[in-house]
Amino acid sequence: MKIMKTHKDLEVWKNSIELVTDVYSITASFPKEEQYGIISQMRRASVSVPSNIAEGFGRKSTGELKQFIGIAKRSLSELETLIIISANLNYIDKDRKLRLEKMITELFRIIGGLNRSLS
């Protein structure tokens, strides 16, 4: 069994970094007037996921880690909502929307497993 030394060893952290990269790439083509609206919110929510996982992993207690994992999960929910809104506004095409939703679903699954393993 591989021993985890840092948050960078976690599959959930690696996958969430990939999600951030995709969100930044996709939002780069959004209308300029969304710079301080949906673009900013989507980017902040996506960055919050790996950031909170990393911070929680660096804490001393399991309870604190679980708290930060909960924040990461809520940020995923926020991002999921913003993706739906963006698709409704035709800022995201169907294929990109499905790709992002698949990534988010997988992250929810992994986060749930991590959370259960800490109980």
Rosetta silent file (secondary structure, phi, psi, omega in degrees, C-alpha in Angstrom):
SEQUENCE: MKIMKTHKDLEVWKNSIELVTDVYSITASFPKEEQYGIISQMRRASVSVPSNIAEGFGRKSTGELKQFIGIAKRSLSELETLIIISANLNYIDKDRKLRLEKMITELFRIIGGLNRSLS
SCORE:     score description
SCORE:     0.000 S_00000001
   1 L     0.000  133.200 -179.331    0.000    0.000    0.000 S_00000001
   2 L   -77.712  131.436  178.219    1.355    3.423   -0.972 S_00000001
   3 L   -87.753  130.807  179.482    1.835    5.845    1.897 S_00000001
   4 L   -86.587  126.929 -178.699    0.561    9.347    1.213 S_00000001
   5 L  -100.032  -36.057 -179.946    3.023   12.030    2.139 S_00000001
   6 L  -139.741  173.136  176.877    1.266   15.156    0.879 S_00000001
   7 H   -60.182  -25.191 -178.671   -2.017   16.292   -0.613 S_00000001
   8 H   -69.551  -11.528  176.261   -0.383   15.935   -4.045 S_00000001
   9 H   -85.095  -12.441 -176.727   -0.538   12.156   -3.614 S_00000001
  10 L   -80.762  130.748  176.678   -4.356   12.225   -3.427 S_00000001
  11 H   -58.541  -40.009 -178.129   -6.283   11.245   -6.562 S_00000001
  12 H   -63.848  -37.347  178.320   -9.012   13.726   -5.643 S_00000001
  13 H   -67.740  -45.891  179.800   -6.498   16.592   -5.517 S_00000001
  14 H   -59.810  -45.539 -179.749   -4.979   15.620   -8.888 S_00000001
  15 H   -65.969  -35.900 -179.518   -8.412   15.357  -10.525 S_00000001
  16 H   -72.179  -30.012  174.036   -9.527   18.674   -9.071 S_00000001
  17 H   -64.616  -40.680  176.647   -6.416   20.389  -10.473 S_00000001
  18 H   -61.749  -40.330  177.861   -7.429   19.044  -13.893 S_00000001
  19 H   -62.158  -44.608  178.180  -10.916   20.487  -13.359 S_00000001
  20 H   -57.349  -46.608 -179.353   -9.466   23.922  -12.522 S_00000001
  21 H   -59.236  -44.291  178.589   -7.389   23.844  -15.704 S_00000001
  22 H   -64.888  -42.168 -179.797  -10.459   22.986  -17.793 S_00000001
  23 H   -62.050  -44.490  178.584  -12.569   25.688  -16.142 S_00000001
  24 H   -61.980  -42.615  179.960   -9.926   28.341  -16.842 S_00000001
  25 H   -63.946  -45.799 -178.080   -9.619   27.194  -20.444 S_00000001
  26 H   -68.103  -42.984 -177.022  -13.368   27.127  -21.042 S_00000001
  27 H   -72.355  -14.797  177.891  -14.110   30.457  -19.351 S_00000001
  28 L   -62.904  -23.527 -179.616  -11.421   32.181  -21.444 S_00000001
  29 L   -96.816    1.964  178.599  -13.923   32.161  -24.328 S_00000001
  30 L   -68.650  158.612  177.821  -16.829   33.601  -22.308 S_00000001
  31 L   -58.812  143.960 -177.881  -18.084   37.103  -23.168 S_00000001
  32 H   -56.103  -34.217 -177.840  -15.929   39.919  -21.776 S_00000001
  33 H   -67.307  -10.728  177.573  -18.869   41.331  -19.785 S_00000001
  34 H   -92.970    3.498 -177.252  -18.788   38.155  -17.646 S_00000001
  35 L   -51.032  -43.300 -177.396  -15.212   38.842  -16.470 S_00000001
  36 L  -103.650    8.755  178.604  -16.391   39.901  -12.998 S_00000001
  37 L  -111.211 -109.943 -174.816  -19.506   37.727  -12.994 S_00000001
  38 H   -61.105  -40.042 -179.388  -19.734   34.093  -14.000 S_00000001
  39 H   -58.649  -51.372 -178.438  -16.083   33.791  -15.066 S_00000001
  40 H   -61.230  -43.764 -178.813  -14.819   34.988  -11.702 S_00000001
  41 H   -65.409  -42.837 -179.622  -17.288   32.839   -9.755 S_00000001
  42 H   -64.936  -42.039 -179.128  -16.530   29.681  -11.755 S_00000001
  43 H   -66.671  -43.302  179.289  -12.801   30.143  -11.399 S_00000001
  44 H   -63.413  -43.921 -179.684  -13.008   30.842   -7.663 S_00000001
  45 H   -63.911  -41.492 -179.005  -15.277   27.842   -7.046 S_00000001
  46 H   -67.785  -42.476  179.558  -13.037   25.519   -9.054 S_00000001
  47 H   -65.134  -30.787 -179.695   -9.826   26.722   -7.345 S_00000001
  48 H   -62.011  -30.014 -175.789  -11.508   26.280   -3.979 S_00000001
  49 H   -65.114  -62.286 -179.928  -11.750   22.512   -4.459 S_00000001
  50 H   -66.489  -29.797  179.804   -8.042   21.536   -4.587 S_00000001
  51 H   -64.079  -43.807  179.552   -7.132   24.410   -2.260 S_00000001
  52 H   -72.102  -33.562  175.285   -9.427   23.174    0.497 S_00000001
  53 H   -63.723  -45.472  179.604   -8.341   19.575    0.013 S_00000001
  54 H   -62.465  -46.000 -179.106   -4.707   20.682    0.341 S_00000001
  55 H   -64.351  -43.168  178.884   -5.403   22.813    3.395 S_00000001
  56 H   -62.726  -39.150 -179.895   -7.415   20.086    5.078 S_00000001
  57 H   -65.552  -28.776  179.747   -4.723   17.509    4.410 S_00000001
  58 L   -82.509   -5.228  179.431   -2.229   19.812    6.087 S_00000001
  59 L   -79.213  165.654 -174.201   -4.296   20.056    9.279 S_00000001
  60 L   -85.602  -22.331 -174.837   -3.558   18.074   12.397 S_00000001
  61 L  -121.414  155.058  176.775   -6.894   16.360   12.962 S_00000001
  62 H   -63.531  -37.329  179.230   -9.270   14.205   10.990 S_00000001
  63 H   -60.092  -42.448  178.279  -12.130   16.479   12.037 S_00000001
  64 H   -66.720  -41.695  177.793  -10.443   19.475   10.454 S_00000001
  65 H   -59.014  -45.211  179.398   -9.718   17.506    7.278 S_00000001
  66 H   -61.381  -37.251  178.527  -13.383   16.510    7.082 S_00000001
  67 H   -62.477  -45.414 -178.899  -14.409   20.146    7.512 S_00000001
  68 H   -70.712  -32.796  174.949  -12.227   21.258    4.580 S_00000001
  69 H   -64.302  -37.936  176.359  -13.433   18.340    2.451 S_00000001
  70 H   -61.919  -40.607  177.521  -16.975   19.573    3.134 S_00000001
  71 H   -63.969  -42.986  178.690  -16.027   23.037    1.885 S_00000001
  72 H   -60.142  -40.642  179.483  -14.517   21.488   -1.257 S_00000001
  73 H   -64.689  -40.891  178.393  -17.755   19.572   -1.827 S_00000001
  74 H   -66.499  -35.864  176.743  -19.839   22.730   -1.481 S_00000001
  75 H   -65.370  -36.720  175.527  -17.571   24.496   -3.976 S_00000001
  76 H   -62.726  -41.354  177.866  -18.171   21.641   -6.416 S_00000001
  77 H   -62.791  -41.567  177.297  -21.925   22.121   -6.004 S_00000001
  78 H   -62.350  -45.911  179.986  -21.540   25.837   -6.680 S_00000001
  79 H   -61.858  -41.914  178.533  -19.441   25.142   -9.774 S_00000001
  80 H   -58.056  -42.492  178.079  -21.977   22.606  -11.023 S_00000001
  81 H   -64.162  -43.751 -179.890  -24.712   25.240  -10.764 S_00000001
  82 H   -65.683  -31.575  176.658  -22.601   27.822  -12.607 S_00000001
  83 H   -67.234  -42.457  178.062  -21.931   25.321  -15.398 S_00000001
  84 H   -62.422  -45.231  178.219  -25.668   24.781  -15.870 S_00000001
  85 H   -61.079  -44.600 -179.468  -26.253   28.542  -15.963 S_00000001
  86 H   -63.037  -39.195  177.534  -23.402   28.994  -18.445 S_00000001
  87 H   -66.683  -40.491  178.285  -24.793   26.263  -20.692 S_00000001
  88 H   -62.808  -30.284  177.999  -28.258   27.845  -20.540 S_00000001
  89 L   -88.262    4.719 -179.053  -26.676   31.128  -21.668 S_00000001
  90 L    62.542   30.152  174.358  -24.897   29.248  -24.485 S_00000001
  91 L   -85.289  -24.042 -179.997  -21.447   30.072  -23.091 S_00000001
  92 L  -123.694  131.800  176.802  -20.618   26.344  -22.929 S_00000001
  93 L   -78.610  167.763 -173.918  -21.416   23.845  -25.652 S_00000001
  94 H   -58.723  -42.450 -178.228  -23.023   20.498  -24.866 S_00000001
  95 H   -64.348  -43.602  178.798  -19.786   18.465  -25.110 S_00000001
  96 H   -66.261  -40.459  178.471  -17.862   20.728  -22.729 S_00000001
  97 H   -60.079  -46.164 -179.492  -20.778   20.804  -20.312 S_00000001
  98 H   -63.864  -38.978  178.506  -20.942   17.000  -20.286 S_00000001
  99 H   -62.671  -47.538  179.790  -17.165   16.738  -19.777 S_00000001
 100 H   -63.190  -43.058  179.680  -17.252   19.123  -16.808 S_00000001
 101 H   -63.005  -38.049  178.010  -20.287   17.394  -15.300 S_00000001
 102 H   -64.766  -42.806  178.205  -18.553   14.014  -15.626 S_00000001
 103 H   -62.164  -43.500 -179.337  -15.458   15.369  -13.862 S_00000001
 104 H   -65.151  -43.258  178.145  -17.588   16.844  -11.076 S_00000001
 105 H   -59.232  -42.811  178.789  -19.548   13.612  -10.620 S_00000001
 106 H   -64.939  -41.402  178.396  -16.276   11.695  -10.327 S_00000001
 107 H   -64.184  -41.027  175.768  -14.916   14.196   -7.801 S_00000001
 108 H   -58.681  -41.848 -179.667  -18.101   13.891   -5.714 S_00000001
 109 H   -62.930  -47.765 -178.114  -17.637   10.108   -5.762 S_00000001
 110 H   -67.177  -41.445  178.482  -13.991   10.272   -4.691 S_00000001
 111 H   -62.107  -40.932  177.757  -14.648   12.899   -2.017 S_00000001
 112 H   -60.838  -42.362  178.147  -17.449   10.750   -0.633 S_00000001
 113 H   -64.904  -41.767  177.917  -15.107    7.772   -0.437 S_00000001
 114 H   -62.537  -44.490  179.862  -12.409    9.815    1.231 S_00000001
 115 H   -61.396  -43.097  178.983  -14.911   11.167    3.737 S_00000001
 116 H   -64.761  -36.470 -178.856  -16.173    7.641    4.533 S_00000001
 117 H   -68.264  -20.183 -179.634  -12.613    6.387    5.000 S_00000001
 118 L   -87.609  -10.677 -177.728  -12.050    9.071    7.646 S_00000001
 119 L   -81.346    0.000    0.000  -15.051    7.991    9.742 S_00000001
